[in-house]
């Protein structure tokens, strides 16, 4: 049997809804395709008259598209992900239901912060590993992760985030290997990113798509810009939820969502299954709340 080698760059960002959901978003891209991805994202900025060095951050898209170049860029990126970018990337959203996680398993803590970063790190690793396992054939493809880039954030001195996932994935007996020893932090703002400025737009793109998917699922706010981008990506989100394994879809094995766990996890269950939780606790579909009128009063005026 011929084994195909797939080399990947990984781009990551997260979204947190306190006491409800933690989302890890991943964009996987072959190094040979990264330049094309960069050009598409930059071209979109240029087409809508957005400064090339502007940060595009989902949570700050507060105005409508007629008044904000950032929102117009985010909408254009959403369109690109629907009709073009799936040719260059794999996109994976992993949602963790915090309410169903037993914090006691993640060690003692007086302030909760230690448990928070242990949970964050554990599910970052599970999310990245799950993405590679889903998109690539374990029997026919060997996956080599060359670099992992994640949006910069402050870390406690004893937080092992930068090397946790590479170490844990390499400990698994699988077709996936991480060639880098550490995750690379990338600022979401061009003015602060000196080492890897070529990665900023892609990190922002992960933030925008993950935010739009979360808005479509959770409907957590009513900012016009956020709603506009979520509306644009709603059909993709709907396809991924309603028919995640449709082989006729252009997004099959290119875009995916997964959520965990279905039911509350006890300490004994986590200990029993270790770093590989039971498969039946992962599920691909949730109810999309974006268009539920009871979810967002005044929705008709906002999007009409």
N, C-alpha and C positions, 0 to 999 in steps of 0.2 A: 504493500500500500504506500502511495506517495503522500508524504506529509508536507503540507503547505505551511510555510513560515509567515506569520502575520506580525509585523512590527508596528507598535502603536505609540503615539503620544496621547496622554490623558490630560484633560482639563476639567476642573472641578469647582463647584461652588455649593453652598448650602442655603437652606431657608428653614427658619424655625418659627413655629406657631406655639407659643408657650403652653405647656401642659396638654398639648394636643398632638402635633405632628413635627417630626424632624425629617427634612428632605435633603438627600444628597443627590446632586445632579452631575452627570458625567457626559462629556463629549469625548469620543475616541476618534482618533484620526491617524492615518498612516503618514509618516514623515513626508512622503512624496506628494501627498495631497494637501499638506498644511499651507503651502504657498497659495494654492487655489482658494482655500477657505479664507485666508487673510484677505485676498483680493476681493472676494465677493462681499465680505463684511465692510471693507473700506469703500468699495464702489457704492454700496447702499448709502453710506453716510454722505458721500459726495452728491449722489443723485437728489437727496432731499435737502441739501444745503447745510449739512451739519459739519461743524468744525471737526477735523480729523482727530483732534486730541481731546474731544469731549468724552467724558465717562457716560456710559449708558447704563443706568441703574434702575431696575424695575420699580423698586419701592418709591422712587422720586418722580415717577411719570404722572404728574398731577394735573397737567393741562391736556386739552384735546389736540388732535394732530395738526389742526390749522395754526396752533399757536406755539408749538414746541418742536424744535428740530430733534430733540432727544426722543420724543414720542414717535415722530415720523420715522426715525431710524429704527426704533424698536419694532414698529409695525412692518417696516420693510424687511427687517431680519426675520420676523415671523413668516412673511410671505416667502422669503427665500428658503426657510426651513421646510415649508410645505411643498415647494415646486422645484427646488434645485439642490439644496445642501445635503439632502439624504444621499446624493451621489458621492459625497466627499467624507461623510462622517457617520458614526453610530451615536445615538443619543439615548441615554438611560436615566430615568427618574426613579429613585428608590425612596419610598416613604415609610417611616417608622412611627407606628402608633404609640406614642409615649405613655398613654394611659394604660396600655397593656403590657408594659415592661416592669418587671420587678426590680426596683432600684437596689434592693438589699443584696442582690447578687454581685453588684459592682463595687462592693467594699464599703467599709465604714467611712463616714464623712460628717463633720460637724456643720458644714455650711452648704453641702450639696455640690460644690464645684468639682471635686474629685470625681464623683460619680458622673457628673455631666460630661466631662471630657472623656472618661472611660467609655461611656455610652456612645458619644460622638465618634471616637476612634474605632470602636468595635464595628459600628454599622457603616462607617466609611469603607472599611476593609471588606465587609460582607457585600456592600453595594457594588464596589469595583469588581470583586471576584465574580459576583452574580452576573454582572453585565458581560464580562468576557465569556463566561460559561454559556450564556444564552445566545450571544451573537455568533460564536465560533464553534465549529464542530470538534468535540473533544477527541474524536477518533482520527480526524483528518487534518487538523490544524494545530500548529504550535504557536502560542501567543507569547510574544516578547514585548513587554512594556518598557520602552526606552526611557521616557521621562514622565513624571507626574507633576502637573502644575495646579496649584490650588490658590484661591483668593487669599491674600494675606490677612491674618488676624492675630491678635495678641495671644500668646501662649504662656501658661504658668511655667515656672522654671522646671518642674518635674513632669511636664506633659510630653509624652513621647510621640506626639502626632506625626512629626516629620519622618520618622523611620518605622512607625508601628505597622502600617499597611504593607510596605515592601517586605518587612521581616515576616509578617504573618502569612502573606500570600506565598512566599517562597518556602514556608514550612509545610504547605499543603502538597499532597501528592497529586499533581494535576498537570494539564498541558499548558499552564500559565506560569511564566517566570517574570520577575521584575528585575531589570538590569540596573536600575538606579538604586542607590542606597538610601536616598532621602527624597522626600517631596520638596518641590521648589515653591516657595511662596511668591506670588505675583500680586502687586498692588493693582487695585481696580481703576486707579487713576494714572493717566500718562505722566502727570507732573511728578509722581512719586516713584515710578518704576524705571530704574536706570539700567538694570541688568537684562531684563527680558521684555522690552517694550512691544515686541512683535506678538506677545501673548495676551496683551491687555484686552483687545477687542474680543478675542475668543472667550476669555474669562467672563467678560460682560455679556457675551451672547449666551453662555450657560446660565447666567443669572436671569436674563430676560426670559428665556424659554422655560426655565424652571418656575419662575414667578408666574408666568402666564398659565402654565399647567396647574399650578397650585390655586391660582385665582379661579380657574374654570372648575376645579374640584371643590374647593373650600369656600369660595366667595367671601373672603375675609375683609374686603374693603370696597369703597365706592369711588376711588380716584379715577377720573375720566381716562387718563392715559393708560392706567393699568387695565381698566375694563376694555379699552379699545384693542390692546394687544391680546388680551385673553379671548375676546370675541374672534379675532383673526385666527388664533390657534385652536379654537374650540372644536372644529371639525376633526383635526388631527387627534386631539385628546379623546374625542368621542369614538373614533375608529379604534384607538388603542385600548379603550375600555370595553367596547361592545364586541369587537372581533379581533382580539390580540393575536390570534394565530392564523389569520386569513392570509394564505400564501399568495393570493392574487393582489394583495395590497402593495403599493409602492413602498410602504414603510415596514413591511415584514422583514424581520431580522436586521432592520436599520434603526428603528425607533422602538422603545419599549418602556413600560412602567411596571413597577412591582411594589407591593406593599406588604408590611409585616408588623406584628403577627395578627392572625385572624382573631385569636382569643388571647386572654390574659396569660402571660407566661410566668410560671412559678420558678423559684430558684432551683428546685429539683429538676425541672425540665431543661433549663439552660445548662446545668451541670451535666446532665445525661447526654445532651447532644453537642456540648462543647461549642466550638467555633462554627459548626455547621448545624444550624437549627433545622427542625423537621420540615421537609419540603411542603407538607400540607398547610403550613402556617404562612406560606407566601401566596399572594393572590394578585391578579393583574387588573382587577376592576373595582371601581367605586362609583357611587352616585355623583353625577356632575351637578353642582348646585348653582352654577352661574346664572341660569335663566329661571330659577325658582323665585317667584315674586315674594314669597314670605322670607326668603333669604336676604333680599336687598330691597327694602321699601324705596319707592321712587325710581326703580330701575328703568321704567319706560321713559321718563324724562331724561335720564342720564344717557341712554343709548339711542333714543329716538331722534 
